[in-house]
Structure formats: C-alpha cells, structure tokens
Amino acid sequence: MFRKLCILLLISSLAFSQKTIKLYPSAAPGSENWNWKESEIKTPDGNTISYNVVEPTLSIYLPDKNKATGTAMLVAPGGAFHILSMDSEGHQVAKMLQSKGVAAFVLKYRVVQLKTTNPFAELSEKMKDFKKLDEENAPVIELAIKDAQTALKHIRDNATEYDINTDRVGMMGFSAGGTLTLGAFYASSKETKPNFIAPIYPYVPAVDYLKNIPREKYPIFIALADNDNLGFAPANAQLYLDWHNAGQAAEMHIYEKGLHGFGMNKNKIPTDTWHERLTDWMKLQGYLKKKYPNQWEIGKTDDQLEAEAKKNAERERRDWTNLGRYREANAKIGAPKSGKTRVVLTGDSITDGWAYASPDFFEINNYVGRGISGQTSPQTLLRFRQDVIDLKPKLVVINIGINDIAENTGDYMPEFTLGNYRSMIEIAKANKIKVILASVLPAYSFPWRPEIKDIPTKVIALNEGIKKLADEYGVSYLDYFNTLKDGRNGLSKEMAEDGVHPTKACYAIMEKMVKAAIDKELARK
C-alpha cells in the first residue's frame, strides 16, 4: 500500500491547470540520496524540456463541469528516461483532453541524471548504443513505474475531488512515456493498473511479459509513424497483434510520415491530427459521454447529438439570425386581439428558457417570448422587425448581451453591443412601442467558454452603458443584476445551477420584477 499522498499546492494560477502537486510528502522513495537539482531548457520551437528530475509532480487539468465525462488520463511525456518533453507531449496533450471533458494529469517522473548542461548532446551520444542505454535506464525505470503507480493511486483515491470514475482511469505516454505506460500496466495490481492505455510511438522492449495480456477488458490505442527514425514501427505492430489476438479492444494508426516524437507539433501532415483519432477511439469506448448532460441531451445518442449539431451548423450557415425559429409561430399568433395588450420579451437563452419554464406566466399576461439561446445583440437586432415589430406589441423588454461578452459570434466590443441596443430602441420608438431595457444578469464564469475572464467586471460595465441609454432615450431600466447577484457578482447555485441560466426560483423573482416594471411603464402616458 502506498502512503496517503500529501498534496502540496505549488501553482494555482496557471491558465487551464488548476494546480501542480508533489507526488510524495518528502523525498521520493528510492532516490533519497539524489542531491542534484532539476533543470529545464526551452527548445527553439518553445517546448519545455525538463531533466535531472528528483521530485516527481502531477500537473492537474480538470474540465469544466458542463463538459466533464468522469474519465481521467495520466499523461507521461517522453525523452529516453533522461529528459521529459513537458509541453508537446505533456501540457498541450492535457489541455486537449481537458477540452474534451477528460480530467488530465501530467506526470513529471524521475529520470537518469545528466552530467552536463547540454542534455540533447549528452543523450544523443548515449543513444548510439541502445543496449547500454537500456542497462543505464533499468533502475530508474523501476522508480518511474512507482511514480506512475503512485499517481494512478492518487487519482483514484481522490476521485470525488476530481469528479472522476475510478473505473475510467487511463494512462498514455510518448516514446519512453509509452514504455512507462506499458510498464505501469504490467507491473500493477488492479488498484494502480490503468483501465485503458494509449502508448504513442513507445519503445517496446523485447520482454516476455508483454505477451501476458489480461482477460479482462483493457482497451489499447497505439499511434506512430512508419518512418519512425528509431525503428519502433515493427515492435509496435507486434504489440497491436498481440492485443488483437488476445481478444482485446485494440486500435492502431501507423502514419506513413512523421518520424519519432511528433507529439502535438504541427508538421502539416496527417500526424497533426493523431489526437483526433485518439478521442474518436475514446468516444467509441464510451469514455467521452458527459457525466452531467444538459437537459436537452438526456436520452439522446451521440449520433443523434452529432446530427443535431450538424443541422444547427447548416441552419446557422443559411440563417445566421435564426429567422426561421419563430417564423411559423409569428404567422400563427397574428395581430393582438381587440382590448388585449401584447408585450414581447426578446433576448437570448435567459428569455428562451423562461418561456418554457413559465408558460402560464406568459399566457396569463399576454407576454410573448422571443428569446433564442446563444444569440448575441447583432442577431437580435437583425430579427427585431420580424420577432418584435411585426407582432405589434405595446411594449418590448430587451435583455441581451451576455453572449456578446462570451464572444459567441465574435470579439466583444462594448460600443458595438450598445450600438445594437441603440438601434433597437430607435426602431421600437419609431413604431410607437414602449421599451424596457433589462440589465444583463450576473455571471461569474461561462461553462461553455472557460477562457473568458473578468466577466463580472464586463457585465457591470455593460449594464452601466445600458442604463445610460435608458436615461438618454427616456425609457425604463430594469435592474435584475443588483437583485440577483451573489458575493462574487455572479449567480448562486440557487439562482442558476450552471452560474448562467436561471432556475425556477430565479425566474420567480424575475417574474415579479418584470411584471411590476411592465405594469408601471404601460400605465405611463
């Protein structure tokens, strides 16, 4: 049994990486007497190379909850057990996996000591004699395997914190990292054995234990180039055949070109997309199914969701503003009945979801919902005549802008968004329609765009601009923001489970606010 790991936070502000932790609470077992210091250099293409690693670490990349699959992947960079290619075979891979909903963990494991400050030249000289290199690597490989086992155990022991399933923990590695992946798989008990593996252009040693493939399901994915300049293709082909003949789920991609060590580098050849084949395979194995699907995704197969996505993409190509969404409904609704005062609420998913969540509220008050999920202010402006003016309402409530900040249809430019507001106000006034400008709701982060930063600051500034427009044009301003915000100027779980889209409790508050604002505005002469 490995000791409970002491998690030491080293870095908490790295983009995309939540934190980096030490694998061991003190000196790594087996190398307590190593007294040299870890070093790193940058290659001309910007790749970070670490060497003389004494203290193993894990860099952790957790996906946003709305993408989370419950699958984890330990990533082992390569470098002949002498150096570690930390970016193209580590962090860049982790970010790719994170974007697919996989919790990724980059392992910096112990390697052989290098005596000079030129690790490439020193390693290149050693690689002239692979037999001697294997002998030198052997004792350190044992330590590296222990590092991988410790990391895998840590991931499973902290499954709740990382929001992953303990039976969906994989391991992948590149070159020596692929060898480490195979070594960790074969040397481990079930507690530390990965559930699936993906060795990428690994060095496959000529050892008998590689033939001992378990009967339980352990899928494997292999990728490398036929012109691998280290000559690894034949041994990898045999590795695939052994797994295939054992009845395991096995997939292999041998690219004609790519040499050794292509990693996440872009070389304008098919190896540039090897990682897409990996994620296709992971999807086939069921490792990329969302753990928390959106309501509209529940009960649908991947094929159905893909078909819908393609349909939406084609619709967006032909109808960017989605005029087709309400065209039939608008024709059916006709002009307001005599003595009835119609009010249209237009905007994005906040309004779109509201009409579905509270249909009685809209029907009783003769309110018409014309929100479209994901839309930005230019899209709302372009359909303003069809979805607002032509319905001949007495009043329109405009609530748009959060997706402008999320950059759903391009760079966010506050002046452009406010200009679209200005146009909608002027069009409404020209048609003798009263206007209420609703503030953008609070939001702290976007589940679908985690890279967007400083959202509360942007929302507050946009709302200030919207309020100024309301004052300039003499129309009403409805301040949802200051009523609904939490301590972070976002929305609490009670108000929005995902931090953006209101719950029924939130809509209940908004309903009281909007009805009071509408009644007051309609009563004004």
N, C-alpha and C positions, 0 to 999 in steps of 0.2 A: 504493500500500500504506500502510495506517495503521500507525503505530508500535505496538510491543507495549505494551499498557497497563500502567501502574504501579498496582497495586491497593493503595489505601490504606484500611485499616480505620478507619472513623470511629466506627461504633456497633456494638457486638457484643452488647448486652444487650436490644435491642428485642424485645418479645414478637412472635413469629412471624417477624420479619425477622432473618435471620441476620447481615447486615451491610449497610452502605452504603459504596460505593466512589466515588472520583473517577474520572471518565472519562479524564482526561488527567494526566500526571505533573507538569505545570506549568500555566502559563496556557493556556487553551483557544485553539487556533489560530484566528486571525481576529478575536479580541477581546482581544488582549494589552494594549491601551490602556484597556480598560474599568476605571475606577477607583472605581466606586460599589459600595456594599455591598448584598448581598441582604437582603431583609426578608420578614417574614411577619406575617399577622394571622389572627385567628380570626373566622369568621362567627358570627352568633347561634346557628346550629344546630351549632356546634362544628367546622365544616370549616376546615382549614388552607389558607390562600391564600399562596402564595409569589410574590414579584415581585422585579424587578431581579436576576434570576439571572445570575451571572457565571461560576460554577464548576459545570458540569454533573455530576450524580451518578446513580448507579444504586442503588436500594434493592432488595435481593435477598430473595426469599421462596422457599425451597426446600421441597418437600414431603417428608414422611417417606418412607423407602424403601418401606414396605409399600403406599403409595399412588402412588408415582412412575410416571409414564406415559412419561417420556422426552421429553415435549413442553415447549417453552418459549414464553413470551409476553412481549414487550416492551410495556409499558403507558405510553401518553403522555397525561397529563392535558391538559385544555383551558383556554382563557382568552384567546382572540383574540391569541395570541402576545405578550400583555402581562402576564398573570398565569397562575398554574397552580393548579388546584383539586386539591390534593395528596391529599385524603382520599377524597371521594366519587367521584372519577374516577382515583384512583391506588391508595393503600394498601388501601382497602376492596376494590377490584377484585382486587388482588393476593392478598389473603387468601382471597377467594372461589375464585380459580383454584388457589391452593395447596391448599385443602381438596379439590379435585378431582384432585390429583396433578400439577398443572402447575407447573413452575418459573417464577415470575413475577418480572419486573424492572421496577420503576417508574422511568421516566426523568424526571429533572428537567433540562430543556433550557433553553438560553439564550433570553431574551425581550427585547422592546423596553424600554428604560429609561423608568421613570415618574419624574416630577419632584416629585410631591407625596407626602404620607403618607396620602392617601385614594385608593387605586388604583381603587376602584369608580367614584367620581365622575369621575376623570380618564379612565378607559377609556370610561365611558358617554358622555361628551362626544364622544370620538373616533369612537364607533360610529354617530354621526349621519351620517357621510359614509364609506361603505364603500370608495369608490374611493380616497379619500385614505388610509384606514386600510391598504388593500392596498399602496399605494405605500410607506408607512412600514414595513410589516411585511416587504416583499420581501427586503431584505438580511439581516434577522435569520432569516427562514425558511430561507435557504441555510445559515446557521450551525446552526440547529436540525436540519436534514436531516443535516448532518455529525455532529451529536451522536447522532442515531438510527442512522446507519450505523456509527459507532464502537461504539455499544452492541451492535448486532447482530453485528458482527465479534468483539467481546469475548466475547459469549455463545458463539459457535461456536468461537472459539479455546480457550475453557475448558470445552468440552463434557464432558470427562472429570470435571473438578472438580464441575461442576453436574449430572452424571449425566443429560445430555440427548442427544438425537439431532440431529445438525447439519442433517438434512433435515426437522425438525419444529419450526422456529423461526418463530413467528408474531409479528405486531405488531397492536396495536389502539390506538385513541385516540378521544378525545372532543372534539367541536367542532373547535377548532384542532388538537388532538391527532389527530383523524381526518384533517384536512388534511395534517398531518405524516406520518401513516401512508401516505397516498396518495403524497405527495411522495417519501418514502423508498423506496417500492416502485418508482416510475417512474424515480427518479434513480440507482438502484443496479445494480451488476453482481451476478452470481449470488452472489458472496462475501458481500455485505451485503444482498441482497434477502430479505425475509421470505418464507417458504414459503406463508403464508396471511395474510389480513388481515381485520380487523374494525373498519372505521370506524363509530363511533357518533355519530349526528347531526353528521356533518362538514360544514364549509363546503367545497363543491365548486366550485373556481374554473372559470370558463369558458375553459379552455385546450384546445388540440387534442390535446396529448399523452395526455390521459386516454382517448382513443379507441384508443391503441396498446396493446391488451391482448395479452400474450404467448400463444403457442400452448400452451406447457407448462402443466401443471395448477397453478393458483394460486387456490384457493377464496377466496370473499369472503362476509362476513356483514355486513349493514347493518341498523341499527335507529334509528328516530327517531319523533317524534310528528307526526301530520298537522297539528296546530295549533302546530307549532314557530314561536315568535314572531319568529324571524329569517327565516322564509320559506324554510327549507332543503329542504322536502319535495320539490318538483318536481325539483330538480337531483339529489337522491339517487335518486329514482325513475328518472331517466335513467341514472344511474351503474349501477344494477342492470340495466336493459335492455341497456346496452352490454356488460356482462359476460355476461349471459344469451345475447345474440345471438352472442357470440364463442365460445359453447360451454363456458364455464367453469362450475364448480360455484358457484352463486350462491343466496343466501337473503336475503330482506329482510322486515323486520317494520315496518310503519307503524301505529303506535298512534293511535287517534282523539284521545286526550288525553295530555298530558304536558309540553307546552311544550318549551323548549330547556333542556338542562342537567340532566336528571333524574338522571343518574348512578346511584349506589347509594342515593339518597334514597328514603324510604318515603312515598308520597303516597296510599296506599290506592286505587290504580288499576292497570290491567294493566301499566303500565311498571315497576311494582315488581318484576316477575319477568322482565324482559327478559334478565337474565343467565342465567336457566334455559334460555331459548331458545338463547342462545349456546352453553352447554355441551351442550345437546341436539345442536346442529349440529356441535360439535367431536367429539362421540361418533359421529355419523353419518359424519364424515370419517375416523374411526379414530384420532383424536388422544388419546383418553382410555382406551385399552387399557393395562392395567397392564404395566409393564416387568418386574416381579417378582411374578407372580401367586402366590397361595397354592396349595399342592399341590392342594387340592380345587377350585380354579378352572381349573386347566390342562385344556385340551381342551374347555372349555365356551364357548358363545357368550354374548354379552351378554344375549340374550333368555333363555337358559337360567338364567343367574345371576340375572336380574331375577325370573324365575318362582320360583326357589328362595327369593329374598329375600321375595317376597310370601307364599309358602307359610309361611315361618318367622314372618312378621309375623302372619299369620292364626292359626297354631298358638299363638303367644305370647298372642294375644288370648283364645283359648279355653282355653289350658292354660299359664298363666304359669310353672308349676313344671316343665313338660315331663314330667308323669307318664306320658305316652304313650311316651316314649323307651324305657323298659325294661319296659313292662307285659307284652308278649308273652314277652320273654326271661325275666322273673321266673317267669311261669307255666310255662315250659318247663323251667327249671332244677330246680324242685321243692325238696323238703327235702334236706338233706345226707345222703349215703349213710352207712350204718352204718360206724362206725370212721373216718369222714373228718371232719377239722376244717376248717370253712369260715371264710375271712376275707374281709371286704368292705372294699374301698378306695373311699371316696366323696369327691367334691370337684368340681373344675371341669375345665378343659382339660388341666391337668397330669396328672390321673388318667385322663381320657378318652383322651388321646393315648398314654398309657403302655400301656393295654390293647391298642391297635392296634400299637404299636411292638414290644412284647414279649409276644405271645400265649402263647408257650411258658412263659415265666416265670410267668404267671398260672395256666396249666393245670396245670403240674407241681406247683405249691404249693397248688393248690385255692383260689387267690385269685380273687375276683370284682370286676371293675372296674365301678364305678357312678358315674363322673365324667361331667359334662355341660359341654361347652365354653361359656364365657361366664357360667356361673352364679355367683350370689352366695350368701352364707350363709343368707338367708331362704328362698331357693328350695331349697337343700339340706336345710334343716330341714323344710320342708313335704313333701318327698318321702322323708324319713328313714324313716318307718314302712314305706312300700311298698318302697323300694330297699335298706333295711338290715334292719330288724327282722323283716319277713316272710320274709327269706331264712334266718333262724335261724343266723347265724354265731356262732362263739365269740368273735370279736374284730372290731372295726371300726377302721380307720385313717381319721381325718378330716383332710382337707387342703383348706381353703377360706379365702377372704379376700382374695386378690389382686384379684379383680374387685369386691369391696366398695370397696377403695381406688381402683380405676379408675372407680368410680361408675357401673357398668353398669346398675344398677336404682334409682339414686337417690343422694342425698348420702351421703358416707361419714361414719358416726358410730361410732367405735371401740367405745363401750359397747354399741351395738346389735349389732354383729358378735359381740362377746364374749358377749352375752346369748344369741345364737343357738347359739354353742358350748356354753354352759352348759345350754341346753335339750336339745341332742343328747346331751351326756354323761349327763344325768339320765334321759333316755328309754332310753338304752343300758343304764345300770346297773339300771334298773327291770326290764329284760328279761334281766338276768344276762349281758350281753355286755361283754367286756373292751374297753377303749378305749385307743387310742394317738392322741395329738394331735400331728400333724406341723406343723412350722413352715411358714409361708409362705415360698416360695422367694425368693431375691434378685431384684430388678428395679430397673433404674435409670430406665427410661422405658417408656411404653406406646405401641407403634406405632399403635394404634387410638385413643388418647386423648393426643396430644402435649401438650395443655394442662394435664394433671395434673402438678403439681410436687412436689418433696421426697419422691419415692416411697421411697427407701431409709430415710429417717427414719420414715416412716409404717409401713413393713414391720417395722423393728426394734422400734418401739413396740408394734405388734400382736403380734409374736412374744413380747415380754415379757409381755403380757397373757395369751396362750395358755399360756405356761409357768406363770404364776401359777395359772391354772385347773387345770392338770395337777397342781400341788402341792396345791392345795386339795382336789381330788377324789381324790387318791391314784392317778392314772393316769399312764401313761408319756408322756414328751415326746420326740419325735424331731426332732433339730436338723439339718435339711437346710441351713439358712441358712449357718451358720458353716463348713460343709464346702465349699459350692458357691460362695460369694461371691468376687468379684474385688476389685481395689483400690478400686473405686467403690461397693462394696456392691451390685453388680449381678451379672449373669451374663455371662461372657466369650463370645466367638463360638464357642469350642469347646463350651461348655455349652449355649448357646442362640443360634442364628443371629439371631433377632429380639430377643434380650435377655429373652425371657419363656418361650418354650416349649422344653423340654429337647430336646437332641439325643440320639442313641442312646448317645453316650459319657456324657452326663449321667445318662440313665436307668440305665446300667450301674452307676454309683456309687450311685444311689438304691436300686437293687435289693439291693445288698449291705447297705446301711444298714437298709432296711425289713425285710428278712428276718431280720437279726440282732435287731432290735427286737421283731418278732413272735414269734420263737422264744423270746426271753427272757421276754416277757410271758405267753405260753402256758404256759411252764414254772413260772410263779409260782402258788402256791396261793392 
